[in-house]
């Protein structure tokens, strides 16, 4: 780590942890007294893979009562004591991260802020609303809340709403945009060879792009798509403000939404999503108020702890 850079940024001595969920990795900072409000410049320095710790994003664990968004959440959900203050690797704010919230809860347990036994659940505040996380034998399952199409009329009438061009693909491909509290645009490809050939060093071009930008998922359905009642897809993703990541939890959910929509009636409610960093599972179930919710499950790992020098 670049000691002079950390000193210049005023981060010397700050404790941190490093964690990941299926390869989607994060710098984690515990801030129970709201004393370490990191700037975009500090986030970018910490997440730099050459001069900093390295990560797809930074998560600050802070009590919800210290943030305006957190206080709004507490008014409706008093149990959401902790807030996942999440930023992308470039320092920009992000609404939610499905892999990140699993790692966040694992971090809270590791730090001794909460206890959570197998089968028990915990409410967490995020900029994408309250998320409820349950501990499982394999890791954590997150109720990601309801999904929705960003351009619902196009999704209904044309089953696509935009065209996406990426290096490595000869022509622009039709896509479907899904909100999981943050925006995603999903492209289906026919072959794994196409997926491997797609270059995600720079952001794909999306036309029209959703109002707040978008993450872009490239997905190949398995053949056969469904086995023993479970659908299987393979995915790569380019995340806003980060680039290609090893996994994206909300992206896996959005990809399952789009592929299930394209598959039509009879498509399953349970999906296995293969990502470069491992496997996550997505399940659709009826939620409160009649809206369909999405559950994301997978592992979470803390790989290192230390303090900035």
C-alpha positions as CSV (number, residue, x, y, z in Angstrom):
1,X,0.0,0.0,0.0
2,X,1.3,3.5,-0.8
3,X,2.1,4.9,2.7
4,X,2.5,8.5,1.5
5,X,-0.8,8.4,-0.3
6,X,-2.6,7.0,2.8
7,X,-1.0,9.7,4.9
8,X,-2.0,12.4,2.5
9,X,-5.5,11.2,2.5
10,X,-5.6,11.2,6.3
11,X,-6.3,7.4,6.6
12,X,-3.3,6.3,8.7
13,X,-4.2,3.8,11.4
14,X,-7.8,3.2,10.1
15,X,-8.8,-0.5,10.8
16,X,-10.2,-2.3,7.8
17,X,-11.2,-5.7,6.6
18,X,-11.2,-7.2,3.1
19,X,-14.0,-9.6,2.1
20,X,-15.7,-11.0,-1.0
21,X,-18.9,-12.8,-2.2
22,X,-18.1,-15.1,-5.1
23,X,-15.1,-12.9,-6.0
24,X,-17.0,-9.6,-5.8
25,X,-14.6,-8.0,-3.3
26,X,-14.9,-5.1,-0.9
27,X,-12.9,-3.0,1.5
28,X,-14.9,-2.8,4.8
29,X,-14.7,-0.2,7.5
30,X,-16.5,-0.3,10.9
31,X,-17.7,3.2,11.9
32,X,-20.0,2.8,14.9
33,X,-19.7,6.4,15.9
34,X,-19.8,8.0,12.4
35,X,-16.3,9.3,12.5
36,X,-14.9,8.1,9.2
37,X,-17.0,9.6,6.4
38,X,-14.7,8.7,3.5
39,X,-14.5,10.9,0.4
40,X,-14.7,9.7,-3.2
41,X,-11.0,10.3,-3.5
42,X,-10.3,8.2,-0.4
43,X,-12.5,5.4,-1.7
44,X,-10.8,5.3,-5.1
45,X,-7.4,5.2,-3.4
46,X,-8.3,2.4,-1.1
47,X,-9.9,0.3,-3.9
48,X,-7.0,0.8,-6.2
49,X,-5.6,-2.6,-7.0
50,X,-2.0,-1.4,-7.4
51,X,-1.6,1.3,-4.8
52,X,-4.3,0.6,-2.3
53,X,-6.0,-2.5,-0.8
54,X,-8.0,-3.3,-3.9
55,X,-11.7,-3.9,-4.3
56,X,-14.8,-3.5,-6.4
57,X,-16.2,-1.1,-3.8
58,X,-16.0,0.1,-0.2
59,X,-18.6,-0.6,2.5
60,X,-18.8,1.5,5.6
61,X,-20.7,0.0,8.5
62,X,-22.5,2.8,10.3
63,X,-25.6,2.9,12.5
64,X,-28.6,4.0,10.5
65,X,-29.4,6.8,12.9
66,X,-26.4,8.8,11.6
67,X,-27.6,9.1,8.0
68,X,-30.7,10.9,6.6
69,X,-31.5,7.8,4.5
70,X,-31.0,5.6,7.5
71,X,-33.3,7.7,9.7
72,X,-36.0,7.5,7.0
73,X,-35.6,3.7,7.1
74,X,-35.8,3.6,10.9
75,X,-39.1,5.4,10.8
76,X,-40.6,2.4,9.0
77,X,-38.3,-0.4,10.2
78,X,-36.8,0.2,13.7
79,X,-34.9,-3.1,13.5
80,X,-32.7,-1.8,10.7
81,X,-30.0,-0.6,13.2
82,X,-27.1,-0.9,10.7
83,X,-26.7,0.9,7.4
84,X,-24.6,-0.4,4.5
85,X,-23.0,2.8,3.2
86,X,-21.7,1.5,-0.1
87,X,-19.6,3.1,-2.8
88,X,-18.3,1.8,-6.1
89,X,-14.6,1.5,-6.6
90,X,-14.4,4.9,-8.3
91,X,-16.0,6.6,-5.2
92,X,-19.4,7.0,-6.7
93,X,-22.5,6.1,-4.6
94,X,-24.4,3.0,-5.4
95,X,-27.9,2.1,-4.2
96,X,-27.3,-1.6,-3.4
97,X,-25.0,-4.6,-3.9
98,X,-26.4,-8.1,-3.5
99,X,-23.0,-9.7,-2.9
100,X,-21.9,-6.7,-0.8
101,X,-24.8,-6.9,1.7
102,X,-24.0,-10.6,2.4
103,X,-20.4,-9.7,3.0
104,X,-21.5,-6.7,5.1
105,X,-23.6,-8.9,7.4
106,X,-20.7,-11.4,7.7
107,X,-18.5,-8.4,8.6
108,X,-20.9,-7.2,11.3
109,X,-20.8,-10.7,12.8
110,X,-17.0,-10.9,12.6
111,X,-16.7,-7.5,14.3
112,X,-19.1,-8.5,17.1
113,X,-21.7,-5.9,16.3
114,X,-24.5,-8.5,15.8
115,X,-25.1,-12.2,16.3
116,X,-27.0,-14.3,13.8
117,X,-27.6,-18.0,14.1
118,X,-28.5,-20.4,11.3
119,X,-32.1,-19.6,10.2
120,X,-32.2,-16.2,11.9
121,X,-32.6,-13.0,9.9
122,X,-31.4,-9.4,10.2
123,X,-32.8,-6.1,8.8
124,X,-30.2,-3.9,7.1
125,X,-30.6,-0.4,5.8
126,X,-29.4,0.4,2.3
127,X,-29.9,3.2,-0.3
128,X,-32.0,0.6,-2.1
129,X,-34.3,0.2,1.0
130,X,-34.4,-2.3,3.8
131,X,-32.9,-5.7,3.0
132,X,-33.5,-8.8,5.2
133,X,-30.7,-11.3,5.3
134,X,-30.9,-14.8,6.7
135,X,-28.0,-17.1,7.7
136,X,-27.9,-20.4,5.9
137,X,-25.7,-23.5,6.0
138,X,-23.9,-22.3,2.8
139,X,-23.7,-18.5,3.7
140,X,-26.5,-16.0,3.5
141,X,-29.8,-15.4,1.7
142,X,-31.0,-11.9,1.0
143,X,-34.6,-10.8,0.3
144,X,-33.7,-8.3,-2.4
145,X,-37.2,-7.0,-2.5
146,X,-39.4,-6.5,-5.7
147,X,-38.0,-6.3,-9.2
148,X,-39.4,-4.2,-12.0
149,X,-38.8,-3.4,-15.6
150,X,-37.2,0.0,-16.2
151,X,-39.2,0.3,-19.5
152,X,-42.2,-1.8,-18.7
153,X,-44.2,-1.1,-21.9
154,X,-41.3,-2.2,-24.2
155,X,-40.7,-5.2,-22.0
156,X,-44.3,-6.3,-22.4
157,X,-44.8,-5.5,-26.0
158,X,-41.4,-6.2,-27.6
159,X,-39.5,-8.2,-24.9
160,X,-36.6,-5.7,-25.4
161,X,-36.0,-2.1,-24.7
162,X,-32.5,-1.2,-25.9
163,X,-29.5,-2.2,-28.0
164,X,-26.1,-2.9,-26.5
165,X,-22.8,-2.8,-28.3
166,X,-19.7,-4.2,-26.7
167,X,-16.2,-4.8,-28.1
168,X,-15.8,-8.4,-29.2
169,X,-19.4,-8.6,-30.5
170,X,-19.8,-7.9,-34.2
171,X,-23.3,-6.3,-34.0
172,X,-25.4,-4.6,-31.3
173,X,-27.6,-7.0,-29.3
174,X,-31.1,-6.5,-28.0
175,X,-31.5,-6.1,-24.3
176,X,-33.9,-5.8,-21.4
177,X,-33.5,-3.4,-18.6
178,X,-34.4,-4.4,-15.0
179,X,-34.3,-2.5,-11.7
180,X,-33.3,-4.3,-8.6
181,X,-33.1,-1.1,-6.7
182,X,-30.2,-0.3,-9.0
183,X,-30.3,-0.4,-12.8
184,X,-29.3,-3.4,-15.0
185,X,-29.4,-4.1,-18.8
186,X,-29.4,-7.8,-19.7
187,X,-28.2,-9.2,-23.0
188,X,-28.7,-12.8,-24.0
189,X,-26.0,-14.5,-26.0
190,X,-26.3,-17.9,-27.8
191,X,-22.9,-19.5,-27.0
192,X,-20.3,-19.5,-24.3
193,X,-17.7,-18.7,-27.0
194,X,-19.5,-15.4,-27.6
195,X,-19.5,-14.7,-23.8
196,X,-15.8,-15.4,-23.7
197,X,-15.1,-13.2,-26.7
198,X,-17.0,-10.2,-25.2
199,X,-14.5,-7.5,-24.0
200,X,-15.5,-5.6,-20.9
201,X,-12.5,-3.4,-20.4
202,X,-14.7,-0.4,-21.1
203,X,-18.3,0.2,-20.6
204,X,-20.7,-1.3,-23.2
205,X,-22.8,1.3,-25.1
206,X,-26.5,1.1,-24.3
207,X,-29.1,2.9,-26.4
208,X,-31.2,4.2,-24.8
209,X,-29.4,4.1,-21.5
210,X,-31.6,4.2,-18.3
211,X,-31.7,7.6,-16.6
212,X,-29.1,6.9,-14.0
213,X,-26.8,4.8,-16.1
214,X,-26.7,1.0,-15.9
215,X,-24.8,-2.2,-15.2
216,X,-24.7,-4.5,-18.1
217,X,-25.0,-8.3,-17.9
218,X,-24.2,-10.7,-20.8
219,X,-25.9,-14.1,-20.2
220,X,-25.8,-17.5,-21.9
221,X,-28.7,-19.8,-21.0
222,X,-27.8,-23.5,-20.4
223,X,-28.9,-26.2,-22.7
224,X,-31.2,-27.5,-21.6
225,X,-32.2,-24.3,-19.7
226,X,-34.1,-26.2,-16.9
227,X,-33.0,-29.3,-15.1
228,X,-34.9,-30.7,-12.1
229,X,-36.9,-27.6,-11.8
230,X,-34.0,-25.2,-11.7
231,X,-32.9,-22.9,-14.5
232,X,-29.2,-22.4,-15.2
233,X,-27.4,-19.4,-16.8
234,X,-23.8,-18.2,-17.1
235,X,-23.0,-14.5,-16.8
236,X,-20.4,-11.8,-17.0
237,X,-21.0,-8.2,-15.9
238,X,-19.7,-4.7,-16.4
239,X,-20.6,-2.6,-13.3
240,X,-21.1,1.1,-13.2
241,X,-18.0,2.9,-11.8
242,X,-16.1,-0.4,-11.5
243,X,-15.6,-2.3,-14.7
244,X,-15.9,-6.0,-15.1
245,X,-16.3,-7.8,-11.7
246,X,-16.1,-11.5,-10.8
247,X,-19.7,-11.4,-9.7
248,X,-22.7,-9.1,-9.2
249,X,-25.6,-10.1,-6.9
250,X,-28.2,-7.6,-8.2
251,X,-27.0,-8.4,-11.7
252,X,-27.5,-12.1,-11.2
253,X,-31.1,-11.3,-10.0
254,X,-31.7,-9.1,-13.0
255,X,-30.3,-11.7,-15.4
256,X,-32.7,-14.3,-14.0
257,X,-35.6,-11.9,-14.3
258,X,-34.8,-11.3,-18.0
259,X,-34.1,-14.9,-19.0
260,X,-37.3,-16.1,-17.2
261,X,-39.3,-13.4,-19.0
262,X,-37.8,-14.5,-22.4
263,X,-38.4,-18.2,-21.6
264,X,-42.2,-17.5,-21.1
265,X,-44.9,-19.4,-19.3
266,X,-43.6,-22.4,-17.3
267,X,-40.2,-20.9,-16.6
268,X,-39.0,-21.9,-13.1
269,X,-38.8,-19.7,-10.0
270,X,-35.4,-21.0,-9.0
271,X,-32.1,-20.3,-10.9
272,X,-28.5,-21.1,-10.6
273,X,-26.2,-18.3,-11.9
274,X,-22.6,-19.1,-12.8
275,X,-20.3,-16.2,-12.6
276,X,-16.5,-16.0,-12.9
277,X,-16.2,-16.0,-9.1
278,X,-18.5,-18.9,-8.3
279,X,-22.2,-19.7,-8.2
280,X,-25.1,-17.8,-6.6
281,X,-28.8,-18.9,-6.5
282,X,-31.8,-16.7,-7.3
283,X,-35.3,-17.6,-6.2
284,X,-38.6,-15.8,-6.9
285,X,-41.4,-15.7,-4.3
286,X,-44.6,-13.8,-3.5
287,X,-43.9,-10.7,-1.4
288,X,-45.9,-8.3,0.7
289,X,-48.6,-6.4,-1.2
290,X,-48.7,-8.9,-4.0
291,X,-45.4,-7.9,-5.6
292,X,-43.0,-10.7,-6.5
293,X,-39.7,-10.6,-4.6
294,X,-36.3,-12.0,-5.4
295,X,-34.0,-13.9,-3.0
296,X,-30.3,-14.1,-3.6
297,X,-28.2,-16.6,-1.8
298,X,-24.5,-17.4,-1.7
299,X,-21.3,-17.4,0.3
300,X,-19.5,-14.5,2.1
301,X,-15.9,-14.5,3.2
302,X,-13.6,-12.2,5.2
303,X,-10.1,-12.8,3.9
304,X,-8.0,-10.2,5.7
305,X,-8.0,-7.6,8.5
306,X,-5.5,-4.9,9.4
307,X,-5.0,-1.2,9.7
308,X,-3.8,1.4,7.1
309,X,-0.2,2.3,7.5
